[in-house]
Amino acid sequence: MDVISGKNKDAVLLFDLGISEEGYEFDSAIQMAMKFSEFEIDDINTKLAENENTLKKLTPECDKTDYILAAASGAICGLMDIFLVGKSGESAIGDITDKWFANRTMDFAKICGWDGNSNDSLSSAIQYLEKKFKIPYDQTGAGNVASLVFDLNPRNHHFKSLGHNPSLLGLFFSILDQFTNTSHFISEGELIYLQEADDKFVLQGGNISAKLFCGFVNWLGHLISDMSGSSSSKGRGMGIPSPLWTWTNDIIAIKKKLHITNLEFDKTINKFALEIYKQGYDLRFEVAKAIPVFVNELVVRMVYSIRRLVRFYLNNQNRVRSFKLIWELCEPFSNASVKRMLIVAHGTFCLLDVGDALAQGFINGNGSFRIDQFVMRLNIVGLGRFTISLYGQANRGIKLYQAKKENLSLRQEKIIIADYIDGLKILSQAYEDKELLLFTKELNESDMYVEAFEKSVLLAEKRNVPKNQILRNKADIDSYFKEGNNCENK
């Protein structure tokens, strides 16, 4: 049987009314829809919980003290960079790193078989390593034609020789030179190579793989031997160039191999890199510049952890303390708060460093600006670290915006589904009412007809039947049919 309900004939809702042993029942989808909606609500709640966790991770919780301590750390390390690093040849920390590299070179020589007894000096260790890891591209320009052709000399051959560059391209040209017994140099924006560079050189290895391995070992071992200068160096010596400046050689070499004309800018920047190298800006000095940056990083992370640890013990004296819980609250690596503090610290460091570099550029220029003095003082490692922090902050900002947008969307969706469930509940109360529909059965029992009429009236009222059309008792029904009216609803 189909039951038609509604205020007018154009807007109706159809249900299949069935009869079972228990009585009348509707075959409707209201309860099914409510179950599906509740499942959707549970899914949204799960997504909201995950989204709230993401928002918490991306939102920094730094207070004023955190910012003050981070800025103080950056200022102290900035002063360390100004007064203790300075420029090559005038650097207290640079002297320490020079000594450290010299000791490591001697340690490496001992590992490779140097006894260190006959002449326990750095030059002796370097000389041993140069013979141990012999390569064909070690021309210094002293006393040969290279000094006349492209101004090769002991002060610049580590920079001009591509095999001496601590980069991937340097490794490539080192192995190429060892296989072909050649030497490749960069000079005045040109790629120059010498054939039959060393008649006595022989690359070890019985096959291609073995030769490649020996070539790599020779390149690495020879770089270590040159970290503190050559065996003939007097004084500080010319170490291997900084990998942050050898890219100027790489650009020229790649363009030449691809038959692309080098721009005047390429030549100028390469010449500038060579100039600051000759003033002592090598790998050792780059490491010296990295020390205050590393100290700044370490201090900020330690300050963050110590403050959170002290706060935890003060606020949770009677609470069970576990290493896992303490680590979650104090770990100084993946949370947004410590990263915000690092931005402040490295930003303060760079502010002092750049200010000092600019001042030194003008002071040493005698009225003009000397770019070489500016770069010698500029801490490129610190600028690079600050740039990485800014990039991370921008990336977190984008993720935070997306997370907030998703959170708002989920909450709106939850409200819509909750309203939908409320509507389904109203429909369920209005249409799924078995007890009221059993009045037809109760009409068969004469002693229950009064209760049956009452239920039929309630049912009609719930169906929004006009009051003047509701049949409230048996007399109304008899009168209705005697007048010859036809039922509009079945």
Residue pairs with C-beta under 8 A, 6 or more apart in sequence:
1 16
1 17
1 18
1 490
2 14
2 15
2 16
2 17
2 490
3 14
3 15
3 17
3 489
3 490
4 12
4 13
4 14
4 489
4 490
5 12
5 13
5 15
5 431
5 463
5 489
6 12
6 13
6 464
7 464
13 431
15 26
15 27
15 28
15 431
16 26
16 27
16 28
17 24
17 25
17 26
17 27
17 437
18 24
18 25
18 26
18 27
19 25
22 434
23 434
23 437
23 438
23 441
24 434
24 437
24 438
25 434
26 431
26 432
28 431
28 432
30 424
30 427
30 428
30 431
30 432
31 428
31 432
33 424
34 421
34 424
34 425
34 428
37 417
37 420
37 421
37 424
38 421
40 417
41 414
41 417
41 418
41 421
44 410
44 413
44 414
44 417
45 414
47 410
48 407
48 410
48 411
48 414
51 403
51 406
51 407
51 410
52 407
54 399
54 403
55 400
55 403
55 404
55 407
57 334
57 335
57 336
58 336
58 396
58 399
58 400
58 403
59 336
59 400
60 336
60 337
60 339
60 340
61 336
61 337
62 337
62 340
62 341
65 307
66 303
66 304
66 307
66 337
66 340
66 341
67 341
67 344
69 300
69 303
69 307
69 341
70 300
70 303
70 341
70 342
70 344
70 345
70 348
71 344
71 345
71 348
73 296
73 299
73 300
73 303
73 345
73 348
74 296
74 344
74 345
74 346
74 347
74 348
74 349
74 351
74 352
75 348
75 349
75 352
76 299
77 292
77 293
77 295
77 296
77 299
77 345
77 349
78 292
78 348
78 349
78 350
78 351
78 352
78 353
78 356
79 352
80 93
80 292
80 295
81 289
81 292
81 349
81 352
81 353
81 356
81 379
81 382
82 352
82 353
82 356
84 91
84 92
84 93
84 292
85 91
85 92
85 93
85 94
85 288
85 289
85 291
85 292
85 379
86 92
86 94
86 377
87 279
87 280
87 360
87 373
87 376
87 377
88 94
88 279
88 280
88 281
88 282
88 285
88 376
89 236
89 279
89 280
91 285
91 288
93 288
93 291
93 292
94 284
94 285
94 288
96 288
97 284
97 285
97 287
97 288
97 291
98 228
98 236
98 284
101 227
101 228
101 239
101 284
101 287
102 122
102 228
104 224
104 227
105 122
105 125
105 126
105 129
105 224
105 225
105 227
105 228
106 114
106 116
106 122
106 125
108 129
108 221
108 224
109 116
109 125
109 126
109 128
109 129
109 225
110 116
110 125
112 128
112 129
112 132
112 221
113 128
113 132
114 124
114 125
114 128
114 129
116 124
116 125
118 124
122 228
123 231
123 232
123 233
124 231
126 225
126 226
126 228
126 229
126 230
126 231
127 231
129 221
129 222
129 224
129 225
130 138
130 222
130 225
130 230
130 231
132 221
132 225
133 217
133 218
133 220
133 221
133 222
133 225
134 201
134 218
134 222
135 163
135 174
135 177
135 178
135 201
135 218
135 219
135 222
136 177
136 178
136 181
136 182
136 183
136 197
136 198
136 201
137 161
137 162
137 163
137 164
137 173
137 174
137 177
137 182
137 183
137 184
137 197
138 157
138 161
138 198
138 222
139 146
139 152
139 157
139 161
139 183
139 194
139 197
140 152
140 153
140 154
140 157
140 230
140 232
141 147
141 151
141 152
141 153
141 154
141 157
142 153
142 154
146 152
146 185
146 194
147 153
149 192
150 160
150 185
150 187
150 188
150 190
150 192
151 187
152 160
152 185
152 187
154 230
154 232
154 233
154 238
155 238
155 278
156 238
156 274
156 277
156 278
157 164
157 185
158 164
158 226
158 238
158 239
158 240
158 241
158 282
159 165
159 241
159 246
159 249
159 273
159 274
159 277
159 278
160 185
160 186
160 187
160 249
160 274
161 183
161 184
161 185
162 169
162 170
162 173
162 174
162 184
162 185
162 186
162 249
162 253
163 170
163 173
163 174
163 177
163 183
163 184
163 219
163 222
164 170
164 222
164 223
164 226
164 240
164 241
165 173
165 240
165 241
165 243
165 246
165 249
165 250
166 223
166 240
166 241
166 243
166 246
166 283
167 243
167 246
167 247
167 250
169 246
169 249
169 250
169 253
169 254
170 219
170 246
171 216
171 219
173 184
173 253
174 215
174 218
174 219
175 212
175 215
175 216
175 219
176 182
176 184
177 183
177 184
177 197
178 201
178 203
178 211
178 214
178 215
178 218
178 219
179 203
179 211
179 215
181 195
181 196
181 197
181 198
181 201
182 193
182 194
182 195
182 196
182 197
183 193
183 194
183 197
184 191
184 192
184 193
184 253
185 191
185 192
185 193
185 194
186 192
186 249
186 252
186 253
186 270
188 267
188 271
189 252
189 262
189 266
189 267
189 270
190 252
190 256
191 252
191 253
191 256
191 257
203 211
203 214
203 215
203 218
204 210
204 211
204 214
205 211
205 212
205 213
205 214
223 240
226 239
226 240
227 239
227 240
227 283
227 284
228 237
228 239
228 284
229 236
229 237
229 238
229 239
230 237
230 238
236 280
238 277
238 278
238 282
239 282
239 283
239 284
240 282
240 283
241 273
241 277
241 282
241 283
242 277
242 281
242 282
242 283
242 285
242 286
243 283
243 286
244 286
244 380
244 381
245 273
245 276
245 277
245 281
246 273
248 266
248 269
248 270
248 272
248 273
249 270
249 273
251 262
251 266
251 270
252 262
252 266
252 267
252 270
255 261
255 262
255 266
256 262
272 371
272 372
272 375
275 372
276 372
276 375
276 376
279 372
279 376
281 375
281 376
286 380
286 381
289 379
289 380
289 381
289 382
290 381
292 349
292 379
292 382
293 346
293 349
293 379
293 381
293 382
293 385
296 345
296 346
296 349
296 382
297 342
297 345
297 346
297 385
299 345
300 332
300 338
300 341
300 342
300 345
301 332
301 333
301 338
301 342
302 332
303 341
304 330
304 332
304 337
304 338
304 341
305 330
305 331
305 332
308 329
308 330
309 326
309 329
309 330
312 326
312 329
312 330
313 321
332 338
336 396
339 389
339 392
339 393
339 396
340 393
342 389
343 386
343 389
343 390
343 393
346 382
346 385
346 386
346 389
347 386
347 389
349 379
349 382
349 386
350 379
350 382
350 383
350 386
353 377
353 378
353 379
353 382
353 383
354 378
354 383
356 377
357 374
357 375
357 377
357 378
358 374
360 373
360 374
360 376
360 377
361 369
361 370
361 371
361 373
361 374
361 377
362 369
364 370
364 373
365 373
430 462
430 463
433 459
433 462
435 455
436 455
436 456
436 458
436 459
436 462
437 459
438 455
439 452
439 453
439 455
439 456
439 459
440 452
442 448
442 449
442 451
442 452
442 455
443 449
443 452
449 474
453 472
453 473
453 474
456 471
457 470
457 472
460 470
460 471
461 470
471 477
471 480
